[in-house]
Amino acid sequence: MNVSFTSTVVILLLVMDPIGNIPLFVSLLRNVEPKRRVPVIVRECAIAFAVLVAFVFFGKPMLDLFGLSDSSLNIAGGVILFLIALRMIFKNEAGIFGDAGSVAGEPFIVPLAIPSIAGPTALATVILMVSRAPDRMFESIVALTVAMLVTLALLLFSERISKLVGERGLLAFERLMGLILTAIAVEMLLRGIEAFVHQL
């Protein structure tokens, strides 16, 4: 199934979840000096982008190295995405990725770049994106760049958005995104199972 450029950008935005990450970024950067917050956000987004681009180029060879098929990646990615989507819908104190809010000082790579932005589902998504359409790799990188720029813009204004929308507004939007991610997760699972059945 071919996915349009716009759909690719939207899917990447959903799995990177910038809106859902706003409360986490605001919380973890609260004790960071105000003048350091923008550089930290830019740095973490740049690291996440570099990791995702690396998986665009080397994700498929890694799958081949470990003998993993697209169907297994679809199923694994679908399961992980489904669990994350459930945690987005049914909020808990530990957050989407567990005890992520316990990091002290200025966060570096974990948990902001990984797994908040470049999480398991985002990595699995870019690998599947390229493995399904290797001839559209340049388009995939452009879509990833657009999605990351949107993510960066939203996170740079995370404090203002948090104050403007309020905690309930962010929670409602995150649950809506969780519902959409649940549907994507089910689609990934079904696609993986279908591919596996055809291999039998």
C-alpha positions as CSV (number, residue, x, y, z in Angstrom):
1,M,0.0,0.0,0.0
2,N,1.5,3.3,-1.1
3,V,1.3,6.1,1.4
4,S,1.2,9.8,0.3
5,F,3.8,12.3,1.4
6,T,1.2,14.1,3.6
7,S,0.1,10.8,5.2
8,T,3.7,10.0,5.9
9,V,4.3,13.3,7.6
10,V,1.1,12.9,9.7
11,I,2.0,9.3,10.7
12,L,5.5,10.5,11.8
13,L,4.1,13.3,13.8
14,L,1.7,10.9,15.5
15,V,4.5,8.5,16.5
16,M,6.8,11.3,17.6
17,D,3.9,12.8,19.5
18,P,5.1,16.4,20.0
19,I,1.8,17.5,21.7
20,G,1.9,14.5,24.1
21,N,5.5,15.4,24.9
22,I,4.8,19.0,25.8
23,P,4.0,18.2,29.5
24,L,7.1,16.0,29.8
25,F,9.4,18.7,28.2
26,V,7.8,21.5,30.4
27,S,8.3,19.3,33.5
28,L,11.9,18.3,32.8
29,L,13.0,21.7,31.7
30,R,11.4,23.5,34.7
31,N,14.7,23.4,36.7
32,V,16.8,24.3,33.7
33,E,17.9,28.0,33.3
34,P,15.5,29.8,30.9
35,K,18.3,30.8,28.5
36,R,19.4,27.1,28.3
37,R,15.9,25.7,27.5
38,V,15.8,26.6,23.7
39,P,19.4,25.1,23.1
40,V,18.4,22.0,25.0
41,I,15.2,21.5,23.0
42,V,17.1,22.1,19.7
43,R,19.8,19.7,20.7
44,E,17.4,16.9,21.7
45,C,15.4,17.3,18.5
46,A,18.7,17.2,16.5
47,I,19.8,14.0,18.2
48,A,16.4,12.4,17.7
49,F,16.5,13.4,14.0
50,A,20.0,12.0,13.6
51,V,18.9,8.7,15.1
52,L,15.8,8.4,12.9
53,V,17.8,9.3,9.7
54,A,20.4,6.6,10.7
55,F,17.6,4.1,10.9
56,V,16.3,5.2,7.5
57,F,19.7,4.3,5.9
58,F,20.7,1.4,8.2
59,G,17.4,0.0,9.6
60,K,16.8,-2.4,6.7
61,P,20.4,-3.8,6.7
62,M,20.0,-4.3,10.5
63,L,16.8,-6.3,9.9
64,D,18.6,-8.4,7.3
65,L,21.6,-8.9,9.6
66,F,19.4,-10.3,12.4
67,G,17.2,-12.2,10.0
68,L,14.0,-10.2,10.8
69,S,11.2,-9.9,8.4
70,D,8.9,-7.0,7.7
71,S,6.0,-9.0,9.1
72,S,7.7,-9.5,12.4
73,L,8.6,-5.8,12.5
74,N,5.0,-4.8,11.7
75,I,3.7,-7.0,14.5
76,A,6.4,-5.9,17.1
77,G,5.9,-2.2,16.1
78,G,2.1,-2.6,16.3
79,V,2.3,-4.1,19.8
80,I,4.6,-1.4,21.1
81,L,2.5,1.3,19.5
82,F,-0.7,-0.2,20.9
83,L,0.8,-0.2,24.4
84,I,2.0,3.4,24.1
85,A,-1.4,4.4,22.7
86,L,-3.2,2.8,25.7
87,R,-0.9,4.7,28.1
88,M,-1.8,7.9,26.2
89,I,-5.5,7.2,26.6
90,F,-5.4,5.9,30.2
91,K,-3.0,8.4,31.8
92,N,-0.9,7.3,34.8
93,E,1.6,9.1,37.1
94,A,4.5,7.3,35.6
95,G,3.9,8.9,32.2
96,I,3.9,7.2,28.7
97,F,7.4,5.8,29.0
98,G,7.4,4.9,32.7
99,D,9.6,6.7,35.2
100,A,10.8,9.3,32.7
101,G,10.0,12.3,34.9
102,S,12.5,11.3,37.5
103,V,15.6,12.7,35.6
104,A,17.4,15.3,37.6
105,G,19.4,18.2,36.1
106,E,19.6,19.1,32.5
107,P,18.3,16.1,30.4
108,F,20.6,14.7,27.8
109,I,19.4,12.2,25.1
110,V,17.3,10.2,27.6
111,P,14.3,10.7,28.0
112,L,13.7,13.7,25.7
113,A,15.4,12.6,22.4
114,I,15.0,8.9,23.1
115,P,12.4,7.5,23.7
116,S,10.1,10.6,23.8
117,I,10.7,11.6,20.2
118,A,12.7,8.8,18.6
119,G,11.0,6.0,20.4
120,P,10.7,2.3,19.4
121,T,7.6,3.0,17.4
122,A,9.1,5.9,15.5
123,L,12.2,3.8,14.7
124,A,10.0,0.9,13.6
125,T,7.9,3.3,11.5
126,V,10.9,4.7,9.5
127,I,12.3,1.3,8.9
128,L,8.9,0.0,7.6
129,M,8.5,3.2,5.6
130,V,11.8,2.6,3.7
131,S,11.5,-1.1,3.4
132,R,8.0,-0.8,1.7
133,A,9.2,1.9,-0.7
134,P,13.0,1.9,-1.0
135,D,12.8,3.9,-4.2
136,R,11.2,6.8,-2.2
137,M,14.0,7.1,0.4
138,F,14.6,10.8,-0.5
139,E,10.9,11.5,-0.1
140,S,10.9,9.7,3.3
141,I,13.8,11.8,4.5
142,V,12.0,15.0,3.4
143,A,8.9,13.9,5.2
144,L,10.9,13.1,8.3
145,T,12.5,16.5,8.1
146,V,9.2,18.3,7.9
147,A,7.8,16.2,10.8
148,M,10.8,17.0,12.9
149,L,10.6,20.7,12.1
150,V,6.9,20.8,13.2
151,T,7.9,18.9,16.3
152,L,10.7,21.3,17.1
153,A,8.4,24.3,16.6
154,L,5.7,22.9,18.9
155,L,8.3,22.0,21.6
156,L,10.0,25.4,21.4
157,F,6.6,26.9,22.3
158,S,5.7,24.1,24.8
159,E,5.5,26.4,27.8
160,R,3.2,28.9,26.0
161,I,1.0,26.1,24.6
162,S,0.8,24.5,28.0
163,K,-0.4,27.7,29.6
164,L,-2.7,28.6,26.7
165,V,-4.5,25.2,26.3
166,G,-4.2,24.1,29.9
167,E,-3.6,20.7,31.4
168,R,-7.1,19.4,30.5
169,G,-6.8,20.6,26.9
170,L,-3.4,18.8,26.5
171,L,-4.9,15.7,28.1
172,A,-7.9,15.7,25.8
173,F,-5.7,16.2,22.7
174,E,-3.3,13.5,23.8
175,R,-6.2,11.0,24.3
176,L,-7.4,11.8,20.9
177,M,-4.0,11.1,19.4
178,G,-3.9,7.9,21.5
179,L,-7.1,6.8,19.8
180,I,-5.7,7.5,16.3
181,L,-2.5,5.6,17.3
182,T,-4.5,2.7,18.4
183,A,-6.1,2.4,15.0
184,I,-2.6,2.7,13.4
185,A,-1.3,0.0,15.7
186,V,-4.2,-2.4,14.8
187,E,-3.5,-1.8,11.1
188,M,0.2,-2.6,11.6
189,L,-0.7,-5.8,13.5
190,L,-3.2,-6.9,10.8
191,R,-0.7,-6.1,8.0
192,G,2.0,-8.1,9.8
193,I,-0.3,-11.1,10.4
194,E,-1.5,-11.0,6.8
195,A,2.1,-11.0,5.5
196,F,3.0,-13.9,7.9
197,V,0.0,-15.9,6.7
198,H,1.0,-15.4,3.0
199,Q,4.5,-16.7,3.9
200,L,3.1,-20.0,5.2
